[in-house]
């Protein structure tokens, strides 16, 4: 399993490449080609979960919708 430092380095590389619009990411002498920005976003989400898990915390995402008739 990768260390937290390695995971963060991968995430930073992905975020930088996503911001530049390039679909090729290189880190630790390895190169990965992504097909779309959505695929890079999914990879970032996976790394976020792995980092959180390695740090002993969970990522909780909730969407709450509240409605009211206004009366």
OpenMM code with the backbone's topology and positions (N, CA, C; nanometers):
from openmm import Vec3, app, unit

residues = "UNK UNK UNK UNK UNK UNK UNK UNK UNK UNK UNK UNK UNK UNK UNK UNK UNK UNK UNK UNK UNK UNK UNK UNK UNK UNK UNK UNK UNK UNK UNK UNK UNK UNK UNK UNK UNK UNK UNK UNK UNK UNK UNK UNK UNK UNK UNK UNK UNK UNK UNK UNK UNK UNK UNK UNK UNK UNK UNK UNK UNK UNK UNK UNK UNK UNK UNK UNK UNK UNK UNK".split()
positions = [
    Vec3(0.0844, -0.1186, 0.0000),
    Vec3(0.0000, 0.0000, 0.0000),
    Vec3(0.0881, 0.1238, 0.0000),
    Vec3(0.0455, 0.2248, -0.0705),
    Vec3(0.1206, 0.3494, -0.0821),
    Vec3(0.1093, 0.4304, 0.0471),
    Vec3(0.2108, 0.5092, 0.0728),
    Vec3(0.2083, 0.5952, 0.1912),
    Vec3(0.1228, 0.7179, 0.1636),
    Vec3(0.0891, 0.7878, 0.2703),
    Vec3(0.0075, 0.9081, 0.2571),
    Vec3(0.0798, 1.0116, 0.1706),
    Vec3(0.2113, 1.0205, 0.1866),
    Vec3(0.2893, 1.1165, 0.1078),
    Vec3(0.2817, 1.0853, -0.0404),
    Vec3(0.2928, 0.9565, -0.0757),
    Vec3(0.2834, 0.9162, -0.2163),
    Vec3(0.1447, 0.9441, -0.2722),
    Vec3(0.0428, 0.9150, -0.1930),
    Vec3(-0.0948, 0.9392, -0.2376),
    Vec3(-0.1190, 1.0881, -0.2609),
    Vec3(-0.0681, 1.1708, -0.1704),
    Vec3(-0.0847, 1.3157, -0.1870),
    Vec3(-0.0094, 1.3664, -0.3094),
    Vec3(0.1091, 1.3104, -0.3355),
    Vec3(0.1860, 1.3507, -0.4535),
    Vec3(0.1103, 1.3155, -0.5813),
    Vec3(0.0492, 1.1962, -0.5844),
    Vec3(-0.0307, 1.1557, -0.7006),
    Vec3(-0.1491, 1.2496, -0.7194),
    Vec3(-0.2153, 1.2826, -0.6069),
    Vec3(-0.3328, 1.3695, -0.6149),
    Vec3(-0.2940, 1.5086, -0.6660),
    Vec3(-0.1843, 1.5611, -0.6157),
    Vec3(-0.1379, 1.6923, -0.6606),
    Vec3(-0.1047, 1.6910, -0.8097),
    Vec3(-0.0412, 1.5832, -0.8561),
    Vec3(-0.0084, 1.5718, -0.9992),
    Vec3(-0.1357, 1.5679, -1.0827),
    Vec3(-0.2348, 1.4922, -1.0369),
    Vec3(-0.3615, 1.4850, -1.1092),
    Vec3(-0.4320, 1.6204, -1.1126),
    Vec3(-0.4353, 1.6880, -0.9983),
    Vec3(-0.5029, 1.8176, -0.9915),
    Vec3(-0.4340, 1.9198, -1.0819),
    Vec3(-0.3022, 1.9184, -1.0849),
    Vec3(-0.2279, 2.0122, -1.1696),
    Vec3(-0.2539, 1.9850, -1.3177),
    Vec3(-0.2541, 1.8586, -1.3552),
    Vec3(-0.2781, 1.8242, -1.4951),
    Vec3(-0.4224, 1.8536, -1.5338),
    Vec3(-0.5152, 1.8321, -1.4425),
    Vec3(-0.6557, 1.8617, -1.4722),
    Vec3(-0.6729, 2.0109, -1.4964),
    Vec3(-0.6073, 2.0918, -1.4145),
    Vec3(-0.6166, 2.2367, -1.4296),
    Vec3(-0.5547, 2.2843, -1.5611),
    Vec3(-0.4510, 2.2152, -1.6077),
    Vec3(-0.3854, 2.2558, -1.7315),
    Vec3(-0.4554, 2.2002, -1.8557),
    Vec3(-0.5459, 2.1027, -1.8353),
    Vec3(-0.6192, 2.0457, -1.9475),
    Vec3(-0.5462, 1.9321, -2.0177),
    Vec3(-0.4353, 1.8880, -1.9618),
    Vec3(-0.3575, 1.7788, -2.0210),
    Vec3(-0.4044, 1.6472, -1.9605),
    Vec3(-0.4214, 1.5458, -2.0447),
    Vec3(-0.4731, 1.4177, -1.9983),
    Vec3(-0.3625, 1.3160, -1.9719),
    Vec3(-0.2382, 1.3596, -1.9624),
    Vec3(-0.1257, 1.2707, -1.9325),
    Vec3(-0.0630, 1.3153, -1.8017),
    Vec3(-0.0519, 1.2225, -1.7072),
    Vec3(0.0023, 1.2535, -1.5756),
    Vec3(0.1260, 1.1685, -1.5515),
    Vec3(0.2338, 1.2314, -1.5015),
    Vec3(0.3563, 1.1596, -1.4687),
    Vec3(0.3915, 1.1831, -1.3227),
    Vec3(0.4247, 1.0749, -1.2525),
    Vec3(0.4719, 1.0829, -1.1148),
    Vec3(0.5554, 0.9587, -1.0876),
    Vec3(0.6583, 0.9730, -1.0083),
    Vec3(0.7476, 0.8624, -0.9714),
    Vec3(0.7983, 0.7854, -1.0923),
    Vec3(0.8228, 0.8533, -1.2031),
    Vec3(0.8742, 0.7866, -1.3224),
    Vec3(0.7700, 0.7080, -1.4006),
    Vec3(0.6428, 0.7200, -1.3622),
    Vec3(0.5345, 0.6503, -1.4314),
    Vec3(0.4489, 0.7520, -1.5049),
    Vec3(0.3931, 0.7107, -1.6174),
    Vec3(0.3058, 0.7979, -1.6950),
    Vec3(0.1722, 0.7284, -1.7167),
    Vec3(0.0638, 0.8032, -1.6939),
    Vec3(-0.0711, 0.7499, -1.7123),
    Vec3(-0.1458, 0.8434, -1.8072),
    Vec3(-0.2100, 0.7864, -1.9099),
    Vec3(-0.2926, 0.8639, -2.0028),
    Vec3(-0.4389, 0.8447, -1.9664),
    Vec3(-0.5104, 0.9562, -1.9485),
    Vec3(-0.6530, 0.9511, -1.9182),
    Vec3(-0.7310, 0.9906, -2.0424),
    Vec3(-0.8502, 0.9355, -2.0573),
    Vec3(-0.9316, 0.9608, -2.1757),
    Vec3(-1.0129, 1.0888, -2.1668),
    Vec3(-1.0452, 1.1302, -2.0442),
    Vec3(-1.1297, 1.2489, -2.0297),
    Vec3(-1.1049, 1.3153, -1.8945),
    Vec3(-1.1575, 1.4359, -1.8804),
    Vec3(-1.1480, 1.5074, -1.7537),
    Vec3(-1.2291, 1.4339, -1.6473),
    Vec3(-1.3416, 1.3748, -1.6870),
    Vec3(-1.4243, 1.2999, -1.5922),
    Vec3(-1.3466, 1.1825, -1.5334),
    Vec3(-1.2640, 1.1188, -1.6138),
    Vec3(-1.1837, 1.0072, -1.5651),
    Vec3(-1.0787, 1.0569, -1.4644),
    Vec3(-1.0220, 1.1744, -1.4895),
    Vec3(-0.9274, 1.2332, -1.3941),
    Vec3(-1.0002, 1.2677, -1.2636),
    Vec3(-1.1213, 1.3214, -1.2751),
    Vec3(-1.2001, 1.3541, -1.1554),
    Vec3(-1.2276, 1.2299, -1.0719),
    Vec3(-1.2614, 1.1195, -1.1368),
    Vec3(-1.2856, 0.9947, -1.0638),
    Vec3(-1.1576, 0.9470, -0.9948),
    Vec3(-1.0444, 0.9604, -1.0615),
    Vec3(-0.9171, 0.9195, -1.0017),
    Vec3(-0.8850, 1.0057, -0.8800),
    Vec3(-0.9149, 1.1357, -0.8877),
    Vec3(-0.8926, 1.2251, -0.7734),
    Vec3(-0.9827, 1.1846, -0.6571),
    Vec3(-1.1082, 1.1517, -0.6854),
    Vec3(-1.2004, 1.1088, -0.5805),
    Vec3(-1.1519, 0.9806, -0.5126),
    Vec3(-1.1019, 0.8871, -0.5917),
    Vec3(-1.0491, 0.7619, -0.5358),
    Vec3(-0.9299, 0.7916, -0.4458),
    Vec3(-0.8402, 0.8785, -0.4918),
    Vec3(-0.7245, 0.9139, -0.4099),
    Vec3(-0.7670, 0.9854, -0.2822),
    Vec3(-0.8683, 1.0715, -0.2895),
    Vec3(-0.9184, 1.1383, -0.1690),
    Vec3(-0.9677, 1.0361, -0.0670),
    Vec3(-1.0398, 0.9345, -0.1147),
    Vec3(-1.0884, 0.8301, -0.0247),
    Vec3(-0.9730, 0.7496, 0.0342),
    Vec3(-0.8721, 0.7175, -0.0468),
    Vec3(-0.7565, 0.6424, 0.0027),
    Vec3(-0.6778, 0.7230, 0.1058),
    Vec3(-0.6618, 0.8528, 0.0818),
    Vec3(-0.5921, 0.9393, 0.1769),
    Vec3(-0.6695, 0.9460, 0.3080),
    Vec3(-0.8005, 0.9657, 0.2989),
    Vec3(-0.8838, 0.9723, 0.4188),
    Vec3(-0.8765, 0.8412, 0.4968),
    Vec3(-0.8800, 0.7302, 0.4265),
    Vec3(-0.8720, 0.5998, 0.4913),
    Vec3(-0.7377, 0.5807, 0.5606),
    Vec3(-0.6300, 0.6225, 0.4944),
    Vec3(-0.4964, 0.6087, 0.5525),
    Vec3(-0.4800, 0.6980, 0.6754),
    Vec3(-0.5513, 0.8104, 0.6779),
    Vec3(-0.5454, 0.9012, 0.7928),
    Vec3(-0.6435, 0.8610, 0.9022),
    Vec3(-0.7247, 0.7603, 0.8765),
    Vec3(-0.8190, 0.7122, 0.9764),
    Vec3(-0.9478, 0.7918, 0.9844),
    Vec3(-0.9841, 0.8585, 0.8776),
    Vec3(-1.1102, 0.9329, 0.8761),
    Vec3(-1.1931, 0.8906, 0.7558),
    Vec3(-1.3208, 0.9234, 0.7609),
    Vec3(-1.4106, 0.8883, 0.6513),
    Vec3(-1.4563, 1.0132, 0.5794),
    Vec3(-1.4821, 0.9984, 0.4514),
    Vec3(-1.5412, 1.1073, 0.3746),
    Vec3(-1.6912, 1.0793, 0.3681),
    Vec3(-1.7679, 1.1704, 0.4238),
    Vec3(-1.9125, 1.1564, 0.4238),
    Vec3(-1.9685, 1.2662, 0.3348),
    Vec3(-2.0421, 1.2240, 0.2356),
    Vec3(-2.1046, 1.3207, 0.1449),
    Vec3(-2.2540, 1.2983, 0.1473),
    Vec3(-2.3247, 1.4016, 0.1839),
    Vec3(-2.4693, 1.3936, 0.1903),
    Vec3(-2.5297, 1.5135, 0.1202),
    Vec3(-2.6410, 1.4904, 0.0569),
    Vec3(-2.7181, 1.5984, -0.0023),
    Vec3(-2.8558, 1.5918, 0.0599),
    Vec3(-2.8936, 1.6988, 0.1258),
    Vec3(-3.0248, 1.7025, 0.1881),
    Vec3(-3.1106, 1.8036, 0.1142),
    Vec3(-3.2261, 1.7578, 0.0750),
    Vec3(-3.3202, 1.8452, 0.0041),
    Vec3(-3.4390, 1.8689, 0.0955),
    Vec3(-3.4660, 1.9964, 0.1183),
    Vec3(-3.5810, 2.0311, 0.2035),
    Vec3(-3.6740, 2.1186, 0.1200),
    Vec3(-3.7995, 2.0874, 0.1258),
    Vec3(-3.8969, 2.1657, 0.0493),
    Vec3(-4.0045, 2.2206, 0.1445),
    Vec3(-4.0691, 2.3213, 0.0981),
    Vec3(-4.1747, 2.3845, 0.1764),
    Vec3(-4.2740, 2.4452, 0.0782),
    Vec3(-4.4005, 2.4372, 0.1083),
    Vec3(-4.5015, 2.4938, 0.0209),
    Vec3(-4.5091, 2.6459, 0.0343),
    Vec3(-4.4424, 2.6997, 0.1339),
    Vec3(-4.4413, 2.8442, 0.1489),
    Vec3(-4.5652, 2.9018, 0.2139),
    Vec3(-4.6436, 2.8183, 0.2790),
    Vec3(-4.7657, 2.8680, 0.3435),
    Vec3(-4.7413, 2.9008, 0.4870),
] * unit.nanometer
topology = app.Topology()
chain = topology.addChain("A")
for resn in residues:
    res = topology.addResidue(resn, chain)
    for name in ("N", "CA", "C"):
        topology.addAtom(name, app.Element.getBySymbol(name[0]), res)
